Each structure stands twice: as C-alpha cells, then as structure tokens.
Amino acid sequence: MQITILGTGRVGSAMIRDLAADESIQVVAVDSDPAMLAPFINDPNISTKQTILDDLNDFSALLENANLVINAVPGFMGFDTLKKIIMAGKNVVDIAFFPEDPFLLDELAHKQDVTAIVDCGVAPGLSNILAGYATTQLDQVNSFTCYVGGLPKDREWPYEYKAGFSPIDVLEEYTRTARLVESGKEVERPALSEIESLHFPEIGELEAFNTDGLRTLINTMDIPDMKEKTLRYPGHANLMRVFSESGFLNTEPIDVNGQKIRPLDLTSQLLFKQWKFKPGEEDLTIFLVIAEGEKAGKRTELKYTMLDRFNQKTQTTSMARTTGYTATIIARQVISGLFSKKGICPPEFIGQNKDCFNKLMSEYKKRNIILNESIREL
C-alpha cells in the first residue's frame, strides 16, 4: 500500500515515521522545501517529492500510485488541496483544519467515490470521535464540552506558549469567531472570550477560552448545548486579546512608509521565532471532554481525560503524537476497509462505529497515548 503525505512539518513528520514503521506501507512524502524532505531520503520505506502544490491544478500525476492521501498542509491552503485530492479520486485523511465548510465538497466526494475524513487530529478529531461515541453510550446527549491545549512543559515569559503545529493556524484560532450551540441554536462568541479557570492535578491552574473547535459537530450532532475551549497557562488569552484588539492580527494591509504590509504577516514573523520549540524541548497535551445526558432514565456523565507528554525516545512532540497518530490510525482503518463510508466524513462518524472506535483506543495504547474514561450518575 502507498500512502502519500502532503506536508512534512512537525506533525507531518511524525505521521511519516509512524506509517513507515509498517513494512506493508510505502510512504511518499511531499513538500516544497527540500530541507524538510532531507531527513527521509535514506529510509527505504519512504520516497520524497519536492513539489509546490499551489502550482498544480491537477493532482492526478502526483497521486497516481497512492492508495490514500493525508493532507497535512497549513489551513490557509487546506480546502483547495483537499478538493484537488478528491478530484484525483483518492481517499484522504485531512488534518489541515481549514476554515471553509468541508461539506461543500461532499457532492464531489460522492461523485468521485471517495472517502474523505476531515478534521482528523486531536481537537478537532478525537474530540469529535468522543462526541460521536457518546451518542452510542447514552440514550440522549444533552451537553458536550471539550477543553484542550498543547503547551510547553516549561513556562517562559512573556507568552508561556510554543506552537506544536503550524503557528499561522494558531493565530487563526485567535481571530476566527467561535461557534457554540446553546439551547439547540448556533451562537457566536469572539475568540479568546469567556475566560475561565480550571485546575488539573498534574499541571496546576490553566485558563480556558472560546475557540472555533466544534466545527462539523454543529451540523452533525443533535446535542442542545456544545462548546469547545482552548487551554493555556494563565494570562496568555488576555495578552493575545491585546494583540488582536490593537490590530496586530488584522489581515487588511496598512501603509508603512509607502509599503503595504498586513499586520498579521509582521506579527507572525515576530512571534513565530519565539513560539518555535527548540530541539529536545518538551511539550504536553492536556485534554478533557465531558458529555452529559440520559441513560436508562438517569442523568449520566461521561468524562474523558488525557495528559500526553513529549516522547524522549523518539523525540516526538506530544502534539505531533496526539494529532498525527490519530490520523495515521484512521488512515489504516480506511485502507483496510474497516471504515468505508463515502463522501465527507467528519471524525464523529468514526466514534459512532464501534469497531473503529475500539481499534483506535487499542492503537493509542500501543503508542502510550492513554485516554481515561469515567462514567457516573449525576
């Protein structure tokens, strides 16, 4: 089997290594930057292609021998890349987390007889899977809440944050309006709003704020109340609100000494150097999902927690593990035929498939990603 991965960043690289460990899979790594491809050149299970994807209107030749494609490009080019993959008739697992509605491509995916699993990371991704799974465990799900964050182990002033995935996508989270569901209706809140404090025994106090993480759940799940919040060390949200409200994250160009500059581009250049993990610098992923509803006539709560850490042996970040391995595990499910539904398939569809869910949990454990479940009557 051949799996082609488009994008070899921090998460893309982790996925390449995970898949290449399976001798039955030939991995093709595609990136525009030869430096990103260099680490894979001598691996017999990996071949590389230097390609500028934006220059290709048709992916048919690029993906000719691929049995499945993983789309790991930055969000700003994700939707167009996914469309080209589907037009080439290839099954795909997508972690680009683009802002566009993926269901705009559903008709095309059905026409091309393609399985396209979108938002297939940790959140969105695992969070969606657990929402879908909760609907199989409770007679009625009344509320769903997700708290998730990728953080550096060591806190450094002033941001106390490092980006475990594409930094431009982090800034997108801080500017995109958050969509929630309240009393069965979709509502909007500003990103970084409604800050609350949560205590985690092994980490301490963290703050949670609104981000647009529900995504497809708004349309696919009949749950009256849903929200997703991002976790950071205390103080980060208000600092980023200063950046946002002062215009540093604006995308409209401004004139600076006769030069047109987008404030976001300048901010990105300044922040990304400070948000970059140094080699060997450790991170962690903290994850809490709570689903409340009815089971056998009694109010019941399902709770899922995860604290994942940097892997010293493989030098793989936690965010790359939790995001990337979710995608590679599900990619194997598609290739094996365990999941075969056609069209645009958000991860909640995986959670509603008992065999797929159980296989995912089993494969997580093999990679030492531990998801704890608790069930109690309220």
C-alpha positions in Angstrom: 0.0 0.0 0.0 1.2 3.5 -0.8 0.2 6.5 1.4 1.2 10.0 0.2 1.6 12.7 2.8 1.3 16.3 1.7 3.2 18.5 4.1 6.2 17.4 6.2 6.1 19.8 9.2 6.2 18.7 12.8 3.0 16.7 12.6 3.6 15.5 9.1 7.0 14.2 10.0 5.6 12.2 12.9 3.0 10.6 10.6 5.6 9.7 8.1 7.7 7.9 10.7 4.7 6.1 12.2 3.5 4.8 8.8 7.0 3.9 7.6 7.5 1.6 10.6 4.9 -0.6 8.9 6.7 -2.6 6.2 3.5 -3.1 4.2 3.2 0.6 3.6 5.3 2.7 1.2 5.2 6.3 2.2 5.6 9.2 -0.2 6.5 12.5 1.5 5.7 15.7 -0.5 6.8 19.2 0.5 8.0 22.3 -1.3 11.1 22.7 1.0 13.9 20.3 0.3 15.2 20.8 3.8 12.0 19.3 5.2 12.4 16.2 3.0 16.1 15.7 3.7 15.6 13.6 6.9 13.7 10.9 5.0 16.0 10.4 2.0 17.8 7.3 3.3 14.8 5.5 4.6 13.9 2.5 2.3 10.2 2.8 3.1 10.0 6.5 2.3 10.3 8.3 -1.0 10.3 12.0 -1.4 8.9 14.5 -3.9 9.7 18.2 -3.9 6.6 19.9 -5.2 4.9 23.3 -4.9 1.3 22.1 -4.6 -0.2 25.5 -5.4 1.4 25.3 -8.8 -0.6 22.2 -9.7 -4.1 22.4 -10.9 -4.4 18.7 -11.2 -3.0 16.2 -8.7 -3.6 13.1 -10.9 0.0 12.6 -11.8 1.3 13.4 -8.3 -1.0 10.9 -6.7 -1.1 8.3 -9.4 0.0 5.4 -7.3 -1.4 6.5 -3.9 -3.9 4.2 -2.2 -4.6 7.0 0.3 -3.5 10.6 0.9 -3.0 12.5 4.1 -3.5 16.3 3.8 -1.2 18.0 6.3 -0.7 21.4 4.7 -1.4 24.6 6.6 -5.0 25.6 7.0 -4.9 28.5 4.5 -4.3 26.1 1.6 -6.1 23.1 3.0 -9.5 23.4 1.3 -8.1 23.8 -2.2 -5.7 21.0 -1.6 -8.4 18.7 -0.3 -10.5 19.5 -3.4 -7.7 18.5 -5.7 -7.1 15.3 -3.9 -10.8 14.4 -4.2 -10.8 15.4 -7.9 -7.9 12.9 -8.3 -10.2 10.2 -7.0 -8.1 9.4 -3.9 -9.3 8.5 -0.4 -8.0 11.1 2.1 -7.5 11.8 5.7 -7.2 15.5 6.4 -5.6 17.5 9.3 -5.4 20.8 7.5 -8.2 22.3 9.7 -9.1 24.9 7.1 -11.8 27.5 7.8 -14.1 26.5 5.0 -17.1 24.2 5.3 -15.8 20.7 4.3 -19.4 19.6 3.3 -19.1 21.9 0.3 -17.0 19.0 -1.1 -19.5 16.3 -0.2 -21.2 16.0 -3.6 -17.8 15.9 -5.3 -16.5 13.2 -3.0 -19.6 11.1 -3.6 -19.2 11.6 -7.4 -15.6 10.5 -7.2 -16.5 7.6 -4.9 -14.0 8.9 -2.3 -13.8 8.6 1.5 -12.7 11.9 2.9 -12.2 12.1 6.6 -11.7 15.7 7.7 -10.5 17.4 10.9 -8.8 14.2 11.9 -6.4 15.3 14.7 -6.8 15.6 18.5 -9.2 18.6 18.6 -10.9 18.7 16.2 -10.5 15.0 15.8 -10.5 12.9 18.9 -12.9 15.3 20.5 -15.4 14.7 17.6 -14.9 11.0 17.9 -15.8 11.1 21.5 -18.9 13.2 20.8 -20.0 10.5 18.3 -19.1 7.7 20.7 -21.2 9.4 23.5 -24.3 9.2 21.3 -23.9 5.4 21.3 -23.4 5.2 25.0 -26.2 7.5 26.2 -29.8 7.4 25.3 -29.7 11.2 24.9 -26.7 13.5 25.0 -27.7 16.9 26.4 -24.4 18.7 26.6 -20.9 18.3 25.3 -17.8 20.2 26.4 -14.2 20.0 25.2 -11.2 21.6 26.8 -7.9 21.0 25.0 -4.5 22.6 24.9 -1.0 21.9 23.6 1.6 23.6 26.0 5.3 23.8 26.5 6.4 21.8 29.6 8.4 24.8 30.8 6.8 28.2 31.1 8.8 31.1 29.6 7.8 34.8 29.8 6.1 36.6 28.2 3.9 34.1 26.2 4.3 30.9 28.2 3.4 29.2 24.9 5.1 27.4 22.0 3.3 26.2 18.8 3.1 22.5 18.5 1.7 22.8 14.9 1.6 25.5 12.2 1.9 28.8 14.1 -0.2 30.6 11.5 -3.0 28.2 12.3 -2.7 29.2 16.0 -3.2 32.8 15.2 -6.2 31.8 13.0 -7.7 30.2 16.2 -7.3 33.5 18.0 -9.1 35.6 15.3 -11.8 33.2 13.9 -15.2 33.7 15.6 -16.1 30.8 17.9 -19.3 29.0 17.2 -21.2 27.3 20.1 -24.5 25.6 20.5 -26.8 26.9 23.2 -30.3 25.5 23.8 -30.2 24.0 20.3 -29.2 27.1 18.5 -25.9 28.1 17.0 -24.4 31.2 18.6 -21.2 33.1 18.1 -18.7 34.4 20.5 -15.4 36.3 19.9 -12.3 34.1 20.0 -10.4 34.4 23.3 -13.6 35.3 25.2 -15.3 33.9 28.3 -12.1 33.0 30.1 -12.5 30.5 32.9 -10.0 28.8 35.3 -9.6 25.1 35.6 -7.3 23.1 37.9 -5.6 19.9 36.6 -3.8 17.9 39.4 -0.5 17.2 37.4 -0.3 20.7 35.8 -2.0 23.2 38.1 -4.2 26.1 37.1 -4.9 26.7 33.4 -7.3 29.1 31.7 -9.8 28.1 29.0 -11.3 30.4 26.4 -13.6 30.2 23.4 -12.2 29.0 20.0 -14.0 27.6 17.0 -13.3 24.0 17.7 -16.8 22.4 17.3 -16.7 22.7 13.5 -18.7 19.9 12.0 -20.3 18.8 15.3 -22.6 21.8 14.9 -24.3 20.2 11.9 -23.9 16.5 12.6 -24.8 16.1 16.3 -28.2 16.7 17.8 -26.9 17.9 21.1 -28.6 21.0 22.6 -25.5 22.5 24.3 -22.0 22.2 22.9 -18.8 24.2 23.4 -15.0 23.9 22.8 -12.4 25.8 24.7 -8.6 26.1 24.3 -6.4 25.7 27.3 -3.3 27.8 28.0 -1.3 28.9 31.0 -3.0 31.8 32.9 -2.6 35.2 31.3 -2.0 34.1 27.7 -5.5 34.9 26.5 -5.6 38.5 27.6 -2.1 39.1 26.2 -3.3 37.8 22.8 -6.5 39.9 23.1 -4.3 42.9 23.4 -2.6 41.9 20.1 -6.0 41.3 18.4 -7.7 44.4 19.6 -4.7 46.6 18.8 -4.8 45.4 15.2 -1.7 43.3 15.1 -3.7 40.3 13.8 -5.6 42.1 11.1 -5.3 40.9 7.6 -6.1 44.1 5.8 -2.9 45.8 4.5 -1.8 49.1 6.0 0.6 51.7 4.7 4.0 51.8 6.4 6.5 54.3 4.8 5.0 53.7 1.4 4.9 49.9 1.8 1.7 47.9 2.0 2.0 45.4 4.9 -0.5 43.1 6.5 -0.2 43.4 10.3 -0.7 39.7 10.7 2.3 39.0 8.5 4.6 41.2 10.6 3.2 39.7 13.9 3.7 36.2 12.6 7.3 36.9 11.7 8.0 38.3 15.2 6.0 35.7 17.2 7.0 32.5 15.3 10.6 32.8 16.3 9.6 32.9 20.0 7.0 30.2 19.6 9.3 27.7 18.0 10.2 24.7 20.0 14.0 24.2 20.4 15.3 20.7 19.6 14.5 18.4 22.6 12.2 21.0 24.2 9.3 19.2 25.8 5.6 19.8 25.4 2.4 18.3 26.7 -1.2 17.9 25.6 -4.0 18.3 28.1 -7.5 17.1 27.1 -10.8 17.0 28.9 -14.2 16.0 27.4 -17.4 15.9 29.3 -20.7 14.6 27.9 -23.8 14.7 30.0 -27.2 13.1 29.2 -29.7 10.4 30.0 -29.1 6.6 30.3 -31.9 4.3 31.4 -33.8 7.3 32.7 -30.9 8.6 34.9 -28.7 11.6 34.4 -25.3 10.3 33.5 -21.9 11.9 32.9 -19.2 10.5 30.6 -15.8 12.1 31.2 -12.6 11.5 29.2 -9.2 12.9 30.2 -5.7 12.7 28.7 -2.3 14.1 29.6 0.2 13.2 27.0 3.9 14.2 27.1 6.9 14.6 24.7 8.4 11.2 23.8 12.1 11.4 24.7 13.0 8.1 22.9 11.7 9.2 19.5 12.0 13.0 20.1 8.4 13.4 19.1 6.3 16.2 20.5 3.0 15.3 22.2 1.0 17.5 19.8 2.5 15.6 16.9 1.7 12.3 18.6 -1.9 13.0 19.5 -2.7 14.8 16.3 -0.6 12.8 13.8 -1.2 9.3 15.2 -5.0 9.8 15.3 -4.7 10.5 11.6 -2.4 7.5 10.8 -4.5 5.1 12.8 -7.7 6.1 11.0 -5.8 6.1 7.7 -5.1 2.4 8.3 -8.7 1.8 9.0 -9.7 3.3 5.7 -7.0 1.3 3.8 -8.1 -1.9 5.5 -11.7 -1.3 4.7 -12.8 -1.1 8.4 -14.2 2.3 7.5 -15.6 2.7 4.0 -18.3 5.3 4.1 -18.1 7.6 1.1 -18.3 11.4 1.0 -17.1 13.9 3.5 -16.8 12.1 6.8 -16.0 14.0 10.0 -14.5 12.1 12.9 -17.7 11.8 14.8 -18.7 9.1 12.2 -15.7 7.1 13.4 -16.9 7.4 17.0 -20.3 6.0 16.1 -18.6 2.9 14.5 -17.9 0.5 17.4 -15.2 -1.4 15.6 -13.4 1.7 14.5 -13.6 3.3 18.0 -12.2 0.2 19.7 -9.4 -0.2 17.2 -8.5 3.5 17.7 -8.3 3.0 21.5 -6.2 -0.1 21.1 -3.7 1.6 18.8 -3.5 4.6 21.1 -2.4 2.3 23.9 0.3 0.7 21.7 1.7 4.3 21.3 1.3 5.0 25.0 -1.4 7.6 24.4 -3.7 7.0 27.4 -7.3 8.1 27.3 -9.0 7.7 30.7 -12.8 7.2 30.8 -15.1 7.6 33.8 -18.9 7.2 34.0 -21.1 8.3 36.9 -24.7 9.1 37.6 -25.5 12.7 38.5 
